[in-house]
Amino acid sequence: MFREMKVSGLTIDPFTNTPIIILKDLEGKCVLPIWIGLLEASAIATELKNIRLPRPMTHDLLGDILDKLKVEVKKVEVAELKDNTFFANLYLTIPRKTIIIDARPSDAIAIALRTKAPIFVNEKVIEKSREIHLDEFKIKEEKTDVDKLKEILETMSPEDFGKYKM
């Protein structure tokens, strides 16, 4: 089963200085952080801030190509989490046919933002991600610390995250 989510914001991992995209479900009850590359974070940030550059960058170019070819980005799915790596699919629709393209989540999300396509995340990915990230915060197997972190992650609002600087 898949849950529709939206980009809530971008932040920086304070330990690794790696950009993190924050996805939040439409009810605001579930948060999914995905660590991404600097270039993809920049592409997402420019779209979130509605910044138009004088020349198209890669994700803008791809969006323009799809538009000119009358290909619709039907949806993006973050479908799998394997060995701490997220996997996504772009669902492209051409007349009478849907094509599924393997993509990194950061690229898929950058394209979804430009094409106004919905973003969905597999419930299994959400659960698996919670397990991975919560395991990192276990201190002496104290369940109370894990429960506190889980509560914090699930109740965060976009204002709780730091701003991503381009």
Steps between C-alpha positions, in 0.01 A plus 500: 500500500624848417453824693490837325758741633625850427834672533497666840845652472874455479747493783861405563614201704698667780740204526586447133399833339298296250174648369180327610166533325206471736183337371184528706168326441196712415354463851828618651535186712796328335844638414756333273854642479704405193870588483580638152786650301595866496410556134159340538437703816583814306259398221223435752570822692482716188161352414367528857602866508368557146840626383533526124852481364595663169571160342330166576675262734477123446166442677349806332624375163351156556169656606500714184577199280218298655261793454595553133462128429159502674616245757324530835672416826206317657667442837822426684531205736771446757458126477783329683768539765781247465842516668431856620429611142162631388363403157235693309300470180370765263167412337488664159186495287500522124190432291361157594809399697666548840876467529674443833852641530743414782631817667675624808240649735670840495481520120146363494389756760673787317309401185173451689526852642553647153216304341260525797482119520396335827760320713419167662705292744461130564384438859770233530765762418365728772510222758844377394636856510370551853673182612832601346500855633367409842766231538765770464360681805467204737697560815555189711183354346286749694165491330403840642770674292377331181138586581593864561684526169215331314254748650724794405541384140130437453389837640754727332374787290692669217592783738684249720757434228795719417506687173706361216739762362580489131 
